[in-house]
Amino acid sequence: MSEELAGTVALVTGATSGIGRAVAVGLASHGASVGVVGRRSELLAELVAELGADRCLALPGDLRDPMAASGAVTAAVERFGRLDTVVNNAGRMLNGPTLDATLEEWETMVDLNLKALMYVTKAALPHLVEAASSGPRRVADLVNISSIAGRFANRNVAIYNATKFGVTAASESWRQEFAPRHVRVSVVEPGVVETELFGHQQQPVQEYYERLFADVEPLLPGDIADTISFIVRAPRRMAVAEVVVRPTTQA
């Protein structure tokens, strides 16, 4: 375990599985204390047991509630005394033909992929600005997980595209606004990753994606976690604004 992030505190959303869990483990392995946010409290408890209760705080809650989002930020700061890194990973992908989709599915994606990220970011930014001015590394990081769907629109993906384009656009605007204050804002846009994301969709949509990506070896959550660790551990003078990460065989 390295100690490059010793004395810093990270908050990771969507930390119960997949990319979020891998990111929390990765940042902790470099010395950070970590607040982990998710709706499945039993999985958060397992993560705390793995990383140690002295360095990991479980923050169960639904980030679609703005009070839950701000409460998670406040609880992490109260427990660890500061906040240096935020990784907005929580999200949902519910794709498929527009005529077969429900408004509830669309609202879920807007509420979680975009609005929840906004709630967490709004609550966290004052603490990130403070960390950048007084912290051990004198820099802070906001890392937002978008998708290649935030760069390229495709049929049957309209609302997911809309939310991820929104994440990418907001991240770039925040990057410009907070760069002079040494708060680095980065957006990571993965291609196919082996996570629960595809399993949230209706069965015909799952089967479609299984056929579409049958010959693609997906990325692993740890691949994205390694990318984020690189971003956060970069020297103060260096900011990684945007990263697209695809499987080698995904065209």
Helices and strands as residue ranges (DSSP letters): E 9-13, H 18-29, E 33-38, H 41-51, E 56-60, H 66-80, E 85-88, G 98-100, H 103-109, I 110-115, H 116-134, E 140-145, G 148-150, H 158-178, G 179-181, E 183-190, G 197-200, H 203-212, H 221-233, E 242-245
